[in-house]
């Protein structure tokens, strides 16, 4: 089954703490009034400009196996093969917060409104992460009639041993061009604030793994730790699962040269 | 407070209209444009850079200061160009071919300009030959390359190889940056430096240029 829909920008609006964290501002630091004003302006711009959309398509395990193999460049030792093979349901997904936001950010840079441009970029990136969490939730809800205990988490090409070249097969199957997302020869998605991947539904324990694979050493994301912590602490289930396991954009806290 | 110090202080506060006003006043009072640039604008950005590296201030503060720097620089640039004083050195920068992420590259450009460098920003999706050809035609001594995708990192190696093929590797230095990159990767492809963030890029480029 294939579905696509829009999000209201307010549905995926990040909280201020997460946006500021993305800007490299620690939680314990109280931002100045000027920074707070820039943040407020960026949020208003996001609500006005963002056109978030998502698309999802159910896949069987055997179909996904073919997609996952891609160009045969996945890490031999990786957690996802074990995770998806235990899943009760699988779906490919892609989402975007829209091209308009990227254009707006670019325009703001050209107008030398650097701080606002960078803040809007952080709002859009964290919103894309929230949109993934929202997609996980929507898929979980859609399965509740048949699979009420399923926990859904998303996994993306380029992470956890799934080679980025997996994007090609994913796109061939899902056809997210329908909602305006394309990839280039380097598997880069346009609009930039887009995420694609696999939604894996199943018993919570299937998502647990020991994150000591070869590629974990060079991973700058490490969101798996938090995701697994949430699974091990189900009382936290209703709180927002923050994840950055998607192909979004540069993370200031990691590098400003992206 | 002395006028150039006031320019520096206003820049640090990110007050672009004040910096514009004071720079204009300094020119009217006969201060040399080079002096206003070095003792006012660059002096202010130096302090901002240090505070940022020490986590005393954060990205938005730096970017507001950079906007203020530009407000002053807009007035000085035509005068500096007339006198041939264009700054600490010239750098060609861009996001490599296949990659469209330019936020980090933009931040590096802003920081470099703030530090007094002239920057030729080639934008994003830049071919290897374009980096080298532009560096030659613009007489730049450093090429800065940015990539966020592992699939586009090899483009950086192509740039280094072209420089070697043309015998330019000693006269045009290369620096790379971006989330998946590292010192190790820079060494592997023969790049001269790696910068982990925009502030670090300024430090590394100063080292490369010996300024």
Interface residues (C-beta under 8 A of the other chain):
Chain A: X23 X24 X25 X29 X31 X32 X34 X35 X38 X105 X106 X109 X112 X113 X114 X115 X117 X118 X119 X121 X158 X164 X165 X184 X185 X186 X187 X188 X190 X192 X218 X220 X249 X250 X251 X252 X254 X255 X256 X257 X258
Chain B: X14 X58 X59 X60 X61 X63 X64 X66 X67 X70 X98 X99 X100 X101 X102 X103 X104 X105 X106 X107 X108 X110 X146 X147 X148 X149 X150 X151 X152 X176 X177 X178 X179 X180 X181 X195 X196 X197 X198 X199 X201
